Amino acid sequence: MAKKPAAETTPSERRQALADDVAAFLNAGNKIKRIPSGVSGQDPLGRGQPFRLGNPKK
């Protein structure tokens, strides 16, 4: 079965949709957390794959 082509949206329509989604999120009582630059979501005990921030060393 073929997929339906996605409707074209303009950048301003996407910005407005994002602003509406954020407003709905905040109105539901949720909060947006600010994560400092350089902080990783990786497991601090080292389980899982290694994750490096920044440019790789040559």
ABEGO torsion letter per residue (X at the ends): XBBBBBBBBBAAAAAAAAAAAAAAAAAAGBBBBBBBBGBBABBAAGBEBBBBBEBBBX
